[in-house]
Amino acid sequence: MDVGTAELVVGILDLLAADTSVSISTTGRLVTAYALGIAFGAPIISALTQRFGRRAVLRAALAAFLVGNLVAVVATSFEMLLLARVLTGALHGLIAGVATGIAASLVAPERRGQAISLVVGGITVATVVGVPAGTLIGQALGWQAAIIALGTLALVGTLRLVPPVPSQAGGVLGAQTRAAFALT
């Protein structure tokens, strides 16, 4: 799924429940697992990838996001699917953060707010358009097709459309952690 849509698999929960032989309410844990990945995994992955070029990180994160979704597709247990959702959630958070940074670095300082709002707005549009599209694809071709189609679209679009970005000096992990948690 694309990053904006993957968070909300609500349109295909019934399909996932049927394929995994668990209740719809249990399948709803997939949404929670994804959110936990964003909340806890994304800051860790972001700190670990800080020293690498942002465009390379974005591309690698989107490729890993697609692989994580492929793991979800071939999962042989609900637990494996849950783990794939935590991983893709963590990557979602990384992708959103890196995309925001890239957008801000591509424009003049006085236009950074607009650039960042386009990224955030894009995630919103992806949710508004992607959830129904993913639901239609999922109902017509299976939830697996929805996950792969939308994730592939996001990766291909990024590979083709994101220009090189200026390097940004990454901070030391300890300094970033202190700043993030306001430790002195």
C-alpha positions in Angstrom: 0.0 0.0 0.0 1.1 3.5 -0.4 2.2 5.2 2.8 -0.9 7.4 3.2 -3.2 4.5 2.7 -1.4 1.7 4.5 -2.2 3.1 7.9 -6.0 2.5 7.4 -6.7 -1.0 6.1 -10.2 -0.7 7.4 -11.7 -1.2 3.9 -10.2 -4.6 3.7 -10.3 -5.8 7.3 -13.1 -8.3 6.4 -11.0 -9.8 3.7 -8.0 -10.0 6.0 -10.1 -11.6 8.7 -11.4 -14.2 6.3 -7.9 -15.1 5.0 -6.3 -15.3 8.4 -9.2 -17.0 10.2 -9.4 -14.5 12.9 -12.3 -12.1 13.9 -12.6 -8.7 12.4 -12.0 -7.2 15.8 -8.7 -9.1 16.1 -7.8 -8.1 12.6 -8.2 -4.5 13.7 -5.0 -5.0 15.7 -3.2 -4.6 12.4 -4.1 -0.9 12.5 -2.8 -0.6 16.1 0.4 -2.5 15.2 1.0 -0.1 12.3 0.5 2.9 14.6 2.9 1.5 17.2 5.5 1.0 14.4 5.1 4.7 13.5 5.3 5.9 17.1 8.2 3.7 18.4 10.0 2.3 15.3 10.2 5.4 13.1 12.3 7.6 15.6 14.8 4.7 16.0 15.1 4.1 12.2 15.3 7.8 11.6 18.2 8.2 14.0 20.0 5.2 12.5 19.7 6.5 9.0 20.5 10.2 9.7 24.0 10.0 8.2 22.8 8.8 4.8 21.6 10.9 1.9 17.9 11.7 2.2 17.0 10.7 -1.3 18.8 7.3 -0.9 17.0 6.8 2.5 13.7 7.7 0.9 14.2 5.2 -1.9 15.5 2.5 0.4 12.7 3.0 2.9 10.0 2.8 0.1 11.6 -0.4 -1.2 11.7 -1.8 2.3 8.1 -0.7 2.8 7.1 -2.6 -0.3 9.1 -5.7 0.9 7.4 -5.4 4.3 4.0 -5.4 2.5 5.2 -8.4 0.5 5.9 -10.2 3.8 2.4 -9.3 4.8 1.0 -10.8 1.6 2.9 -14.1 2.1 2.5 -14.3 5.9 1.7 -17.8 7.0 0.3 -16.6 10.3 -1.6 -13.7 11.8 1.4 -13.0 14.0 3.7 -12.7 11.0 1.2 -10.3 9.4 1.2 -8.3 12.6 5.0 -8.1 12.6 5.0 -7.0 9.0 2.5 -4.2 10.0 4.8 -3.0 12.8 7.7 -2.9 10.3 5.8 -1.1 7.6 4.5 1.4 10.2 8.0 2.2 11.3 9.0 2.7 7.7 5.9 4.9 7.1 7.1 7.2 9.9 10.6 7.3 8.4 9.3 8.0 4.9 7.0 10.8 6.1 9.9 12.5 8.0 12.4 12.2 5.1 9.8 13.3 2.5 9.1 16.4 4.6 12.9 17.2 4.9 13.4 16.7 1.2 10.5 18.9 0.3 11.8 21.7 2.6 15.3 21.4 1.2 14.2 21.8 -2.4 12.7 25.3 -2.0 13.8 28.7 -0.8 13.6 29.2 3.0 10.6 31.4 2.7 8.7 28.6 0.9 9.5 25.7 3.3 6.2 25.9 5.0 4.3 25.5 1.7 6.6 22.5 0.7 6.0 20.8 4.0 2.2 21.4 3.8 2.3 19.7 0.4 3.8 16.6 1.9 1.3 16.5 4.7 -1.5 17.3 2.3 -0.3 14.5 0.0 -0.6 12.0 2.8 -4.1 13.2 3.5 -5.0 13.0 -0.2 -3.5 9.5 -0.3 -5.8 8.5 2.5 -8.9 10.0 1.0 -8.2 8.6 -2.5 -6.2 5.5 -1.5 -8.5 3.9 1.0 -11.4 3.7 -1.4 -9.1 2.7 -4.2 -7.4 0.0 -2.0 -10.8 -1.2 -1.0 -12.0 -1.5 -4.6 -8.8 -3.3 -5.7 -8.9 -5.5 -2.6 -12.5 -6.5 -3.2 -12.0 -7.1 -6.9 -8.5 -8.8 -6.9 -7.9 -9.6 -3.2 -6.3 -7.7 -0.4 -2.9 -8.8 -1.5 -3.3 -7.1 -4.9 -4.3 -3.8 -3.1 -1.2 -3.9 -0.9 1.2 -4.6 -3.8 -0.4 -2.3 -6.3 -0.4 0.8 -4.1 3.1 0.2 -2.7 4.5 -0.3 -6.1 2.9 2.9 -7.3 4.4 4.9 -4.4 7.9 3.5 -5.1 7.9 4.0 -8.8 6.6 7.6 -8.4 9.4 8.4 -6.0 12.1 6.9 -8.2 10.9 8.9 -11.1 9.9 12.2 -9.5 12.2 13.0 -6.5 15.2 15.0 -7.7 18.6 14.9 -6.0 18.6 16.9 -2.8 21.3 18.8 -1.1 23.2 17.0 1.6 22.3 17.8 5.2 24.9 17.1 7.9 23.4 14.5 10.2 23.9 14.8 13.9 25.3 12.3 16.2 22.8 9.8 17.5 23.3 10.8 21.2 22.8 14.5 20.4 19.7 13.7 18.4 18.3 11.6 21.2 19.0 14.4 23.8 17.3 16.9 21.6 14.3 14.7 20.9 13.8 14.1 24.6 15.1 17.5 25.8 17.7 15.8 27.9 20.7 17.8 29.1 
